[in-house]
Amino acid sequence: MQTTSGVVTYYVADTTGCGLSGKVPLTVTVGALPVVNVSSTASVICVGQSATLSASGAVTYTWTGVVNGSTLSVSPVTTTTYAVVGTGTNGCSGSATYVQNVSTCTGLDVIESGAAMLRMYPNPAHEQLVIRVDGTWQYGFINTLGEKIISGYCEDSKIINLADVPAGMYTIVFSREGETVVQKLLKY
């Protein structure tokens, strides 16, 4: 049996003795399966948020049942797996799945360190992060590889643009005059 694309010739033989002599060729063309891929506008979303899944690699698509089209808007309340079947120009179909991660996003709001107040929101964050502090603090964003990707100073209030920061988990180290506060930030 042929499992890859190409042209295959099978031979049919008369085993009943009903008059066919020799073998009769039967040529079958086997089409290639499309390689279907799925991506999301956000690898992690918060409960109540939505993301758009996009399929590529085929001509037509059917998502988990009967939703047709190359994109699917989703708003799951828990981490959910979505499946899509893509059909190529030759009529052959391939499939792919995508796991849309969902966070409860019960992140950090207020941190108190001694008499100092440090407030950082929203957490998780997408486009920007607001930092409000008493006094002046130095901050540094450290990625999972241990690299400092953003650093600076904040006096009272600062809005940090996260648009160019890749999605992921970051450690933020705040420090001043011998005082250090370490927090996590989820960027989606």
C-alpha positions in Angstrom: 0.0 0.0 0.0 1.3 3.5 -1.0 1.7 5.9 2.0 3.5 8.8 0.2 2.5 10.9 -2.8 3.3 9.8 -6.3 2.1 7.5 -9.1 1.5 3.8 -8.3 0.6 1.0 -10.7 -1.3 -2.0 -9.3 -2.0 -5.1 -11.4 -5.4 -6.9 -11.4 -5.4 -10.6 -12.1 -8.4 -12.8 -12.9 -8.5 -15.5 -10.3 -12.0 -16.8 -11.1 -11.2 -18.2 -14.5 -13.8 -16.0 -16.2 -11.9 -15.1 -19.3 -9.3 -12.5 -18.4 -5.8 -13.5 -19.4 -2.7 -12.1 -17.7 -2.7 -9.0 -15.5 -4.5 -5.7 -16.2 -2.6 -2.6 -15.0 -4.4 0.0 -12.8 -2.6 3.3 -12.3 -3.4 5.4 -9.2 -2.1 8.9 -8.5 -1.7 9.6 -4.7 -1.8 13.2 -3.8 0.5 14.9 -1.1 -1.1 15.8 2.2 -0.9 19.5 3.1 1.3 20.4 6.1 -1.1 22.4 8.3 0.4 24.8 10.9 -1.5 26.8 13.6 -0.3 30.0 15.3 -2.0 32.3 17.9 -1.9 36.1 18.4 -1.1 35.3 22.1 0.6 32.2 23.5 -1.1 32.9 26.9 -4.3 34.8 27.5 -6.2 35.8 30.7 -9.6 34.4 31.5 -12.0 36.8 29.7 -9.6 37.7 26.9 -9.5 36.4 23.4 -6.9 35.3 20.9 -7.1 34.6 17.2 -5.8 31.3 15.9 -4.5 31.2 12.3 -4.1 28.1 10.1 -1.8 27.9 7.1 -0.5 25.3 4.7 -3.7 24.4 2.9 -6.5 26.0 0.9 -9.6 25.5 3.1 -9.9 24.8 6.8 -12.4 23.3 9.2 -11.9 24.0 13.0 -13.0 21.5 15.7 -16.3 20.6 14.1 -17.9 22.9 11.7 -16.3 26.4 11.9 -14.8 27.1 8.4 -12.0 29.6 7.6 -8.3 30.1 8.1 -8.8 32.0 11.4 -10.7 31.3 14.6 -11.4 33.7 17.5 -11.2 31.9 20.8 -12.0 32.9 24.4 -11.5 29.8 26.6 -11.7 29.9 30.4 -9.2 27.1 30.8 -6.3 25.9 28.7 -7.8 24.3 25.6 -6.7 22.3 22.6 -8.1 23.3 19.2 -7.9 21.1 16.1 -8.1 22.1 12.5 -8.3 20.1 9.3 -6.8 21.7 6.1 -7.6 20.6 2.6 -5.2 21.2 -0.2 -5.8 21.9 -3.9 -5.6 18.2 -4.7 -8.4 17.4 -2.2 -6.1 15.7 0.3 -6.4 16.7 4.0 -3.9 17.2 6.8 -4.5 18.3 10.4 -2.9 20.2 13.3 -3.7 21.1 16.9 -2.9 24.1 19.0 -2.9 24.4 22.8 -4.2 27.9 23.8 -2.9 28.5 27.3 -5.1 30.4 29.7 -4.0 32.1 33.0 -6.3 33.1 35.8 -4.2 36.3 35.9 -4.5 36.9 39.6 -1.2 38.7 39.5 0.6 41.1 41.7 -1.1 44.4 42.6 0.7 45.8 45.7 4.0 44.8 47.3 5.0 46.3 50.6 8.6 46.3 51.6 9.2 47.8 55.0 7.7 51.3 54.9 8.0 51.5 51.1 5.1 50.9 48.7 5.6 49.5 45.2 2.7 49.0 42.9 3.0 47.3 39.5 0.0 46.6 37.2 -1.5 45.0 35.2 0.1 41.6 35.7 0.0 39.8 33.3 0.7 42.7 31.0 0.6 43.1 27.2 1.4 46.5 25.8 2.5 48.4 28.9 3.2 48.1 32.6 2.6 50.8 35.1 4.9 51.1 38.1 4.1 53.4 41.1 6.6 53.7 43.9 7.4 55.8 47.0 10.6 57.6 46.2 13.2 56.5 43.6 13.8 52.8 42.6 16.1 51.2 40.1 14.5 48.3 38.1 15.6 45.6 35.8 13.6 43.1 33.8 15.4 39.7 33.5 14.3 37.0 31.0 14.4 33.2 31.6 17.9 33.1 30.2 19.1 35.5 32.9 19.6 38.4 30.5 18.6 41.9 31.6 16.4 43.2 28.8 15.1 46.5 30.3 16.5 48.6 33.0 16.0 52.1 34.4 14.9 54.3 37.2 11.4 55.1 38.5 10.6 58.1 40.6 7.0 58.0 41.9 5.4 56.7 38.6 6.5 55.3 35.2 4.8 53.6 32.3 7.0 51.0 30.6 6.3 50.1 26.9 6.2 46.3 26.5 5.1 46.2 22.9 8.5 44.9 21.7 9.1 42.5 24.6 8.5 38.9 23.7 5.7 37.0 25.5 7.0 35.0 28.5 7.7 35.1 32.3 10.1 37.8 33.6 11.7 38.5 36.9 11.7 42.2 37.8 14.2 43.3 40.4 13.5 46.6 42.2 16.3 48.1 44.4 17.2 51.2 46.3 19.5 52.0 49.2 20.1 48.5 50.3 16.5 47.4 49.8 15.6 44.9 47.1 12.2 43.6 45.9 11.9 40.8 43.4 8.7 40.0 41.5 7.4 38.0 38.6 5.7 39.5 35.5 3.8 37.5 32.9 4.0 39.2 29.5 1.4 37.9 26.9 
